[in-house]
Amino acid sequence: MTDAVLILRGLEELYPEMRFIERLRCCVETYPDLNWGDAMSRGQMTSKLWILHQLQMNDKVRLGRVAICGGWLGLLSRLILDSDRIHTTHVHSMDIDLAVTIAAGELNSEYIIGDQFTSTLTNCHDVYYGDYDTIINTSCEHFSDFGHWWEKIPDGKFVVLQSNDFTEIEDHVDYVLSAGELAAKAGLTEVKFMGSLPCYGYTRFMVMGVK
Ligand SMILES: C[S@@+](CC[C@H](N)C(=O)[O-])C[C@H]1O[C@@H](n2cnc3c(N)ncnc32)[C@H](O)[C@@H]1O
């Protein structure tokens, strides 16, 4: 058993009321080869909490039907669904990687039972977004053709976009160097929030508003 699983087991004993810890331990144990360390890193976690915080600050707490593009291991989905301040009718996490899609489903398993969550193997370039109220993409730097994906989002949708300036990572095929650059790419009709967050070695940028 890995140290990560042992630590999570201890945390499970300390905080038995927190389903999230039990789910995370189960996922790390079942899928040890997935990149949990990166997904749970300080930079990733503060970036996700930044979204929840800014949604509340901007009085945007009713998100309706949510699409999370490049949803990865489902941590943002979990944080949104666990939040008692952010309300959703459904969260749909989409990713082109089958292994992470399955793990995201297990991390959020109790919400699948209540039909509050789905995780599917989906190329976000091929989705009809008309059925969603809110579209979140915290993986913009990973999207090979941001412009093509962005064209799929209908005007009037509420969107949350994150990208970063971590240029050394090969998979970061479409990074930006400022929040202004991200905002310019999106060209929102109404900007609710735009800002930068220092993330322990790189900077994350976020824009939220109406397309
Ligand atoms: C490393 S992860 C997420 C990083 C990001 N900072 C975050 O925390 O959300 C990027 C994810 O985007 C997914 N991805 C990239 N292109 C995609 C596409 N066209 N459709 C769906 N998922 C995509 C990858 O498979 C990967 O799981």
The ligand as an SDF file (V2000), in Angstrom:
LIG
                    3D

 27 29  0  0  0  0  0  0  0  0999 V2000
   -4.1530   17.8470  -17.1290 C   0  0  0  0  0  0  0  0  0  0  0  0
   -5.8490   17.9660  -17.2260 S   0  0  0  0  0  0  0  0  0  0  0  0
   -6.4540   19.3710  -16.4040 C   0  0  0  0  0  0  0  0  0  0  0  0
   -5.5760   20.5270  -16.0850 C   0  0  0  0  0  0  0  0  0  0  0  0
   -6.3070   21.7310  -15.5710 C   0  0  0  0  0  0  0  0  0  0  0  0
   -5.3780   22.6300  -14.9740 N   0  0  0  0  0  0  0  0  0  0  0  0
   -7.3950   21.4000  -14.5770 C   0  0  0  0  0  0  0  0  0  0  0  0
   -7.1030   21.1790  -13.4200 O   0  0  0  0  0  0  0  0  0  0  0  0
   -8.5330   21.3170  -14.9470 O   0  0  0  0  0  0  0  0  0  0  0  0
   -6.2770   18.3630  -18.8960 C   0  0  0  0  0  0  0  0  0  0  0  0
   -7.3380   17.4390  -19.3600 C   0  0  0  0  0  0  0  0  0  0  0  0
   -7.8860   17.9340  -20.5990 O   0  0  0  0  0  0  0  0  0  0  0  0
   -8.2580   16.7980  -21.3440 C   0  0  0  0  0  0  0  0  0  0  0  0
   -8.4810   17.2150  -22.7460 N   0  0  0  0  0  0  0  0  0  0  0  0
   -7.6000   17.7740  -23.6200 C   0  0  0  0  0  0  0  0  0  0  0  0
   -8.2010   18.0050  -24.8080 N   0  0  0  0  0  0  0  0  0  0  0  0
   -9.5080   17.6030  -24.6800 C   0  0  0  0  0  0  0  0  0  0  0  0
  -10.6400   17.5880  -25.5460 C   0  0  0  0  0  0  0  0  0  0  0  0
  -10.5560   18.0140  -26.7980 N   0  0  0  0  0  0  0  0  0  0  0  0
  -11.8160   17.1030  -25.0720 N   0  0  0  0  0  0  0  0  0  0  0  0
  -11.9080   16.6520  -23.7920 C   0  0  0  0  0  0  0  0  0  0  0  0
  -10.8710   16.6370  -22.9310 N   0  0  0  0  0  0  0  0  0  0  0  0
   -9.6810   17.1090  -23.3530 C   0  0  0  0  0  0  0  0  0  0  0  0
   -7.0930   15.8320  -21.1330 C   0  0  0  0  0  0  0  0  0  0  0  0
   -7.4080   14.5130  -21.4710 O   0  0  0  0  0  0  0  0  0  0  0  0
   -6.8300   16.0330  -19.6370 C   0  0  0  0  0  0  0  0  0  0  0  0
   -7.5130   15.1040  -18.8270 O   0  0  0  0  0  0  0  0  0  0  0  0
  1  2  1  0
  2  3  1  0
  2 10  1  0
  3  4  1  0
  4  5  1  0
  5  6  1  0
  5  7  1  0
  7  8  2  0
  7  9  1  0
 10 11  1  0
 11 12  1  0
 11 26  1  0
 12 13  1  0
 13 14  1  0
 13 24  1  0
 14 15  1  0
 14 23  1  0
 15 16  2  0
 16 17  1  0
 17 18  1  0
 17 23  2  0
 18 19  1  0
 18 20  2  0
 20 21  1  0
 21 22  2  0
 22 23  1  0
 24 25  1  0
 24 26  1  0
 26 27  1  0
M  CHG  2   2   1   9  -1
M  END
$$$$
